[in-house]
Amino acid sequence: MIRKRWRIFSVLSLWIIGTWCPLVFADDEGETSELAIAVEKYTLPNGLKVILHENHSLPLVAVNLWYHVGAVNEAKGKSGFAHLFEHLMFQGSGHVADDEHIRVLEQIGASDLNGSTGFDRTNYFQTVPANHLETALWLESDRMGYLLDALTQAKLDNQRDVVKNERRQTTENQPYGLAEELFWQRIFPADHPYYGLIIGSMADLNQASLADVKHFFTTYYSPANATLTVAGDIDIAQVKSLIEKYFGPIQGVTPSPLAPLPPVEINESFVMQQEEPIAPLAKVEVSWITPKAYAPGDAEADILANILSGGKSSLLNQRLMRELEMVQQVSAYQMSMQQLSVFTIEAVVRPGVSPQTVLAEIDNVLASVRAGNVTEELVTRAVNQFETGFFQDLERIGHVADQLQRYNHFTGNPDYIEADLHRYTSVAPEDVVAFANQYLLNEHRAVLYAVPTKSDSPNADVATEGGDQ
């Protein structure tokens, strides 16, 4: 059921996005709605899952391929392999010359061309003019079936150096980067698949052999471990024929299902202090373990994150930045993953302010939330902002394709859009309060103080590790 407060905006959204996403609303006392993206899902004999969405609004087609492999699948001592392949996959394959993959796509006018790696999946995507769909399918199939034919030690060494440099830019040479990595590793046990960063460790990257990398590809980059989504200005019968032509002959192993991961709990809160040599100001970070993506509580976490830091009038912005002027910036967010999620609040502390004082004020705001001080207005504003972004994203066919993939990967159902929207529009103030009382408790949290190394730091005293402050 969608509440009356969303009805006007939802109808406006229908007008904005046109036929990208067919919407039907029934304005009765039951206040029901229907929202759907027409999809067809099927599986090739080799195990490749295919999702098709036909839409003729623009002469564009999004080709989006998800491999169901990420950092969670990496063996101990081999971190960063999934992300490494995000780079290697663009370096040429059996019938595509070195560094030609991107050049060919750019020549045919491709946009939204990239790849990304997460803990739970790796994806490759591009949007192309409809008349060049066959080229995009051929390129994706060639690196799925014939990447190892062109993978050499020289390419591995080259892309390993690229990834190591990326790690330096995002971790070693990024303010708070090393502190946040160590903090994450303090939350998760060393033998847990979510331990460490997706980009991998320098030691593991240095030790990766060509044989190791080829074995990882053979294990996970097969049709039976992938889903292909083609969305846009397509003819279903023609696309099926092309997919069969280019992907049908590819064979590969079916990887063993990932065993359920052991639960992670912060049974006793802790405070971690880490000196940061390149950080000009102290930073406070507080994290809790929360429900996994699309599970009950995940949407409530997103709504609460918006209530806390989504705009100038949000609770933490109002208190810490405008009233007390204690922080340079503050944010709250839910990092939703397949096995569990992490809810985090972080704040960069202004000169002369104690990080412990900032944490105390964060605690005061959260205590107020847990006490029930969440109004209908706060929830309405948060859900409206979510719904705005939700429908704006559906204006891009590339995002539609990726969203279908996300739904399929995390829920098994690419046609999950109505249920997804309902997760948010049905959130009430008491749901947010209940979430905070169940998950955001002081005794089950992790706290990081990342502080400048210099003794003449502009920030005041910092707590030592060992207990909550």
C-alpha positions as a printed Julia matrix, in Angstrom:
469×3 Matrix{Float64}:
  0.0     0.0     0.0
  1.34    3.44   -0.92
  0.39    6.25    1.39
 -1.54    9.3     0.18
  1.5    11.52    0.74
  3.23    9.9    -2.29
  0.36    9.88   -4.73
  0.85   13.31   -6.31
  4.56   12.87   -6.75
  4.2     9.39   -8.23
  1.81   10.64  -10.93
  4.24   13.44  -11.77
  7.02   10.88  -12.0
  4.97    8.96  -14.56
  4.8    12.05  -16.74
  8.51   12.77  -16.37
  9.84    9.37  -17.33
  7.34    8.62  -20.08
  7.45    5.04  -21.3
 10.74    4.17  -19.67
  8.79    2.6   -16.85
  5.06    1.9   -17.19
  3.18    2.98  -14.08
 -0.44    2.36  -13.15
 -2.11    3.9   -10.1
 -5.53    3.18   -8.66
 -6.74    6.08   -6.56
 -9.21    4.5    -4.21
 -9.57    4.22   -0.49
 -7.17    1.29   -0.51
 -4.55    3.54   -2.12
 -3.0     0.74   -4.17
 -0.53    1.15   -7.01
  1.23   -0.89   -9.63
  4.69   -0.21  -10.9
  6.46   -2.55  -13.29
  9.21   -2.84  -15.86
  8.3    -5.48  -18.41
 11.05   -8.11  -18.46
 11.66  -11.58  -19.86
 14.1   -13.87  -18.07
 15.42  -17.16  -19.38
 18.52  -19.36  -19.18
 20.73  -20.72  -21.96
 21.76  -24.39  -21.89
 25.26  -23.36  -20.74
 23.77  -21.69  -17.65
 23.9   -18.04  -18.72
 20.89  -16.2   -17.33
 19.4   -13.55  -19.61
 17.1   -10.63  -18.77
 15.49   -8.67  -21.62
 13.58   -5.38  -21.41
 12.12   -3.9   -24.6
 11.66   -0.13  -24.71
 11.56    2.0   -27.86
 11.64    5.47  -26.31
 15.11    6.16  -27.67
 17.29    4.29  -30.19
 19.64    3.09  -27.44
 20.4    -0.29  -25.9
 22.11   -1.01  -22.59
 24.21   -4.18  -22.41
 24.91   -5.03  -18.78
 26.73   -8.17  -17.65
 27.01   -9.22  -14.02
 29.4   -11.92  -12.86
 28.28  -13.24   -9.49
 31.75  -12.95   -8.01
 33.31  -10.33   -5.81
 35.72   -9.91   -2.94
 33.62  -12.33   -0.88
 34.75  -15.19   -3.16
 38.48  -14.56   -2.79
 40.63  -17.04   -0.91
 42.83  -15.91    1.95
 46.02  -14.42    0.57
 44.41  -13.65   -2.79
 42.52  -10.46   -2.08
 41.82   -8.02   -4.88
 41.45  -10.61   -7.66
 37.87   -9.66   -8.6
 38.84   -6.01   -8.86
 42.0    -6.89  -10.77
 39.85   -8.55  -13.42
 37.8    -5.38  -13.71
 40.99   -4.0   -15.26
 42.18   -7.06  -17.15
 38.84   -7.49  -18.93
 39.46   -4.29  -20.91
 42.95   -5.31  -22.11
 41.98   -7.48  -25.06
 40.74  -11.04  -25.55
 41.04  -13.89  -28.03
 39.66  -11.99  -31.03
 40.07   -8.41  -29.78
 43.49   -6.77  -29.92
 45.18   -5.3   -26.87
 43.48   -2.12  -25.61
 40.94   -2.31  -28.45
 37.84   -3.12  -26.41
 37.15    0.43  -25.27
 38.32    1.97  -28.55
 35.83   -0.1   -30.57
 32.96    0.85  -28.26
 33.88    4.53  -28.36
 33.99    4.42  -32.16
 30.38    3.22  -32.3
 29.25    5.93  -29.88
 29.01    3.99  -26.62
 28.29    5.8   -23.37
 28.04    4.69  -19.72
 31.01    2.46  -20.5
 32.74    0.97  -17.47
 32.92   -1.79  -14.9
 32.75   -1.97  -11.12
 33.52   -4.44   -8.37
 31.8    -5.0    -5.04
 32.0    -7.53   -2.26
 29.26   -9.6    -3.9
 29.45   -9.03   -7.67
 31.41   -7.59  -10.59
 29.66   -5.84  -13.49
 30.51   -4.57  -16.96
 28.22   -2.22  -18.81
 27.77    0.04  -21.82
 24.97    1.83  -23.62
 25.21    1.78  -27.42
 23.17    2.98  -30.4
 20.6     0.29  -31.16
 22.1    -0.5   -34.56
 25.42   -1.42  -32.89
 24.03   -3.87  -30.34
 25.66   -6.84  -32.07
 29.12   -5.31  -31.65
 28.6    -4.86  -27.9
 27.37   -8.44  -27.51
 30.31   -9.79  -29.47
 32.81   -7.88  -27.34
 31.27   -9.08  -24.08
 31.12  -12.67  -25.29
 34.71  -12.63  -26.49
 36.14  -11.67  -23.14
 33.87  -14.15  -21.38
 34.93  -17.03  -23.6
 38.42  -16.11  -24.76
 40.05  -13.72  -22.3
 42.66  -16.26  -21.21
 43.79  -16.68  -24.82
 45.21  -13.16  -24.62
 46.19  -12.93  -20.94
 49.96  -12.69  -20.57
 52.39  -12.09  -17.73
 53.12   -8.66  -19.16
 49.43   -7.68  -19.02
 49.12   -8.97  -15.49
 52.2    -7.03  -14.39
 50.96   -3.88  -16.08
 47.45   -3.97  -14.62
 48.75   -5.05  -11.22
 50.79   -1.82  -11.17
 47.7     0.15  -12.21
 45.68   -1.36   -9.34
 48.49   -0.77   -6.84
 48.64    2.86   -7.9
 44.86    3.09   -7.54
 45.2     1.69   -4.03
 47.81    4.32   -3.19
 45.48    7.07   -4.41
 42.42    5.76   -2.56
 43.99    4.37    0.61
 47.65    5.08    1.44
 47.65    8.65    0.11
 44.01    9.46    0.88
 43.22   11.24    4.16
 41.74    8.7     6.59
 42.22    5.89    4.04
 44.5     3.68    6.1
 42.59    4.37    9.3
 39.31    3.33    7.69
 40.85    0.15    6.28
 42.19   -0.84    9.71
 38.85    0.05   11.29
 36.96   -2.17    8.84
 39.39   -5.0     9.57
 38.79   -4.51   13.28
 35.03   -4.95   12.78
 35.37   -8.16   10.76
 37.37  -11.25   11.8
 40.48  -11.92    9.73
 38.97  -15.13    8.32
 35.72  -13.46    7.24
 35.24  -12.83    3.48
 34.24   -9.19    4.13
 37.55   -8.55    5.89
 39.76   -6.11    4.03
 39.1    -3.79    1.13
 37.76   -4.77   -2.29
 40.86   -3.4    -3.94
 43.01   -5.94   -2.07
 46.23   -5.66   -0.11
 49.6    -4.71   -1.56
 51.07   -8.0    -0.37
 48.4   -10.12   -2.07
 48.62   -8.12   -5.29
 52.41   -8.51   -5.36
 52.17  -12.27   -4.86
 49.46  -12.91   -7.47
 50.84  -15.27  -10.11
 49.58  -15.72  -13.64
 48.46  -19.24  -12.72
 46.53  -17.91   -9.68
 44.76  -15.31  -11.77
 43.86  -17.76  -14.55
 42.46  -20.2   -11.99
 40.27  -17.45  -10.5
 38.93  -16.57  -13.95
 38.25  -20.18  -14.89
 36.39  -20.72  -11.62
 34.09  -17.69  -11.67
 33.9   -16.06  -15.12
 31.73  -18.62  -16.87
 28.22  -18.42  -18.37
 26.79  -20.4   -15.45
 27.97  -17.7   -13.03
 26.78  -14.69  -15.02
 23.63  -12.77  -15.91
 23.3   -10.72  -19.09
 20.74   -7.93  -19.27
 19.89   -6.22  -22.57
 17.47   -3.3   -22.23
 16.2    -0.67  -24.64
 15.3    -0.39  -28.31
 15.44   -4.1   -29.14
 13.49   -6.76  -30.97
 13.18   -9.67  -28.54
 13.44  -12.44  -31.16
 16.45  -10.83  -32.84
 18.27  -10.29  -29.56
 17.7   -13.86  -28.49
 19.22  -15.03  -31.76
 22.28  -12.8   -31.27
 22.75  -13.93  -27.67
 22.58  -17.56  -28.73
 25.05  -16.88  -31.55
 27.71  -15.21  -29.39
 27.21  -16.67  -25.9
 25.66  -20.07  -26.62
 28.91  -21.83  -27.65
 30.79  -20.69  -24.52
 31.22  -23.4   -21.91
 32.62  -23.28  -18.4
 32.37  -24.7   -14.94
 29.57  -23.99  -12.52
 31.12  -22.65   -9.31
 30.06  -24.15   -6.02
 27.5   -22.01   -4.19
 28.97  -19.72   -1.6
 28.4   -21.19    1.83
 26.45  -19.0     4.24
 28.88  -16.65    5.93
 29.29  -16.76    9.68
 27.34  -14.0    11.42
 29.27  -10.95   12.53
 28.35   -9.24   15.76
 29.9    -6.43   17.72
 29.17   -7.93   21.11
 31.24   -5.35   22.98
 31.71   -1.82   21.75
 35.23   -0.62   21.17
 37.03    2.62   20.4
 39.97    2.56   18.02
 42.43    5.43   17.69
 44.58    5.68   14.58
 47.05    8.41   13.68
 46.75    9.78   10.15
 49.92   11.39    8.74
 48.18   13.29    5.93
 44.85   14.17    7.57
 44.6    17.85    8.54
 41.69   17.32   10.96
 40.38   14.56   13.18
 37.55   12.34   12.02
 34.99   10.39   14.03
 33.42    7.25   12.55
 30.79    5.06   14.23
 29.56    1.77   12.72
 27.0    -0.93   13.51
 26.17   -4.29   11.88
 22.69   -4.08   10.32
 20.36   -6.2     8.11
 21.54   -7.28    4.66
 20.36   -5.73    1.39
 16.58   -5.93    0.85
 16.01   -7.59    4.23
 13.56   -6.07    6.74
 15.31   -3.08    8.28
 17.45   -2.23    5.24
 15.04    0.4     3.91
 14.52    1.81    7.43
 18.29    2.23    7.65
 18.34    4.25    4.42
 15.49    6.44    5.63
 17.18    7.05    8.98
 20.46    7.88    7.25
 18.63   10.55    5.25
 16.91   11.9     8.37
 20.3    12.19   10.06
 22.34   13.77    7.25
 20.25   14.28    4.11
 20.38   18.04    3.73
 20.85   21.14    5.85
 17.76   20.53    7.96
 18.69   16.92    8.81
 19.25   16.13   12.47
 23.03   15.78   12.52
 23.62   18.65   10.11
 21.33   20.88   12.12
 22.9    20.02   15.47
 26.6    19.53   14.69
 27.14   21.96   11.83
 24.61   24.77   12.23
 23.89   24.98   15.95
 27.17   23.9    17.57
 29.53   24.44   14.59
 31.57   21.43   15.73
 32.2    19.65   12.43
 33.23   20.46    8.88
 30.95   17.78    7.46
 28.85   14.87    8.65
 27.2    11.96    6.87
 25.26    8.8     7.64
 24.75    5.88    5.27
 23.82    2.21    5.04
 26.31    0.05    3.13
 23.97   -2.74    2.01
 25.58   -6.06    1.09
 24.4    -9.56    0.29
 25.27  -11.17    3.62
 24.94   -8.22    6.0
 25.17   -4.43    6.03
 27.07   -1.76    7.92
 25.45    1.48    9.08
 27.96    4.3     9.55
 28.01    7.87   10.8
 31.16    9.88   10.15
 32.12   13.46   10.92
 35.2    15.57   10.19
 35.92   17.61   13.32
 36.58   21.34   13.26
 39.81   22.75   14.72
 39.75   23.12   18.48
 36.95   20.62   18.99
 37.42   17.32   20.8
 36.42   14.22   18.8
 34.89   12.8    21.99
 32.66   15.85   22.24
 31.45   15.24   18.7
 30.71   11.61   19.51
 28.77   12.7    22.58
 26.56   14.95   20.46
 26.03   12.16   17.93
 24.95   10.02   20.87
 22.51   12.71   21.98
 20.89   12.84   18.54
 20.61    9.05   18.36
 19.23    8.9    21.89
 16.52   11.31   20.83
 15.7     9.1    17.83
 15.55    6.0    20.01
 13.27    7.85   22.41
 10.74    8.28   19.62
 11.46   11.82   18.43
 11.01   11.01   14.73
  8.17   12.93   13.14
  5.99   12.11   10.16
  7.45   15.2     8.48
 11.02   13.87    8.8
 10.07   10.52    7.32
  8.01   12.11    4.54
 10.91   14.34    3.49
 13.33   11.41    3.5
 11.05    9.16    1.45
 10.3    11.97   -1.0
 14.02   12.46   -1.59
 14.48    8.74   -2.12
 11.52    8.58   -4.5
 12.82   11.55   -6.49
 16.14    9.83   -7.07
 14.42    6.52   -7.71
 12.4     7.84  -10.64
 15.12   10.11  -11.97
 17.42    7.12  -12.25
 14.82    5.29  -14.33
 15.14    7.97  -17.01
 18.46    6.38  -18.04
 18.21    3.04  -19.79
 21.64    2.09  -18.52
 20.45    2.49  -14.95
 17.29    0.51  -15.69
 19.44   -2.39  -16.92
 21.67   -2.22  -13.86
 18.69   -2.04  -11.52
 17.19   -5.14  -13.1
 20.51   -6.86  -12.49
 20.62   -5.69   -8.89
 17.13   -6.97   -8.18
 17.92  -10.29   -9.82
 21.21  -10.73   -7.97
 19.95   -9.86   -4.5
 16.35  -11.12   -4.65
 16.28  -13.56   -7.56
 13.54  -11.49   -9.18
 14.41   -8.78  -11.74
 10.8    -7.52  -11.59
 11.2    -6.3    -8.02
 10.67   -2.6    -8.64
  7.2    -2.33   -7.09
  8.29   -4.23   -4.0
 11.43   -2.12   -3.76
  9.55    1.16   -3.87
  7.03   -0.15   -1.37
  9.84   -0.91    1.08
 10.42    2.83    1.38
  6.96    4.32    0.96
  5.59    2.09    3.71
  8.15    3.2     6.32
  6.51    4.96    9.27
  8.16    6.96   12.1
  7.73    4.08   14.52
  9.62    1.79   12.1
 12.61    4.13   12.14
 12.51    4.3    15.94
 12.3     0.52   16.18
 15.29    0.12   13.85
 17.41    2.5    15.93
 16.48    0.71   19.15
 17.24   -2.71   17.71
 20.46   -2.04   15.83
 22.04    1.33   16.71
 22.91    0.63   20.32
 26.01    2.0    22.04
 26.96   -1.41   23.39
 27.11   -2.92   19.9
 29.03   -0.3    17.98
 32.56    0.35   16.77
 34.13    3.81   17.06
 37.1     5.18   15.14
 39.04    8.31   16.0
 41.33    9.09   13.05
 43.6    11.89   14.22
 46.44   13.91   12.68
 49.9    12.62   13.54
 51.36   16.01   14.43
 51.51   16.8    18.13
 50.28   20.31   17.4
 47.04   18.99   15.92
 44.26   21.61   15.78
 41.96   19.11   17.52
 41.79   18.59   21.22
 42.5    15.47   23.26
 41.58   12.11   21.75
 40.43    9.04   23.64
 42.74    6.05   23.81
 41.6     2.67   22.59
 39.8     0.37   24.96
 36.33    1.57   25.8
 33.45    3.8    24.87
 33.75    7.46   25.71
